[in-house]
Amino acid sequence: MKKIALYLLGAVSLIILLTQVGPLIGLIISLAVLYFAFKKFTRTDSTGVKLFWGIIGIIALCFSLGNVPALIGVAALAGIYVAYKALKNDKTADPQPKDPFDNFEKEWKEFANKSSI
């Protein structure tokens, strides 16, 4: 049942992520422009250039705020990551023996030793 829930979480998260690709790209581009404008703003000494980079930064910030629904896509990406890690750990944590009687002799000896004492 746990595996079904993890696969369902992964599938729903993938669908949500695919619907948010556009806003995610817009958010990444606008944040990159905002970062670049901030770096140029802090490094320049000219008032005119500071004003120019300040205006560019404000415009980029407005575009970034317009792409807030992309945070849903980031949360969906985190859901996919959690589901993947849980499924990967589930497969490696408890390997099932191929033959249920592989450890029979060992268990029988332990049982015999306990009963004889």
C-alpha positions, 0 to 999 in steps of 0.5 A: 500500500505504501508503494502505491501511495508513493507512486501516486504522489510521484505521478500527481507531482509530475503532472503538477510540475508539467503544468507549472513549467512556464511559470518556473522558466519565467521565475528563473529568468526574472530572478536571474535578471534581478540578481544581475541588476542588483550586482551591477547596482552595487558595483557602480558609482554613477547615479544615472547608472544606479537609477537605470539598474534600480529600475531594471531591478524593480521591473524584474522583481515585479515579474518575479512576483507575477510568477509566484505560482511557480512555487507550486511547481517547486513543491511538486518537484520536492514531492517527486524527489521524496517519492523517488528517495522513499522508493529507492530506499524501500527497494534496498532496505529489505531484500526478500530471500529467494528461497524461504528455506535458506535459513531453515538449518540455522534457525533449527539449530538455534531452536534446538539449542534453546530447547535443550537448555 
